[in-house]
């Protein structure tokens, strides 16, 4: 397993944290760090660091991109 990081920009809504963590817990992925940075009044940048295989990280990125409220998501190795 390798450390990965997904950064994405979305609406600044507390309910989104639970939605994203549910994606990781269903796939039994070990999240090592979670951060949020407010960009403006309505938007925020979420950063999730986790350990997974490369294929699993790419699948998680696809799943997060499918979420309605995501503006932009990137996978950082």
Secondary structure by P-SEA (a helix, b strand, c coil): cbbbbbbbbccccaaaaaaaaaaaaaacccccbbbbbbccccbbbbbbbbbccaaaaaaaaaaaaacccccbbbbcc
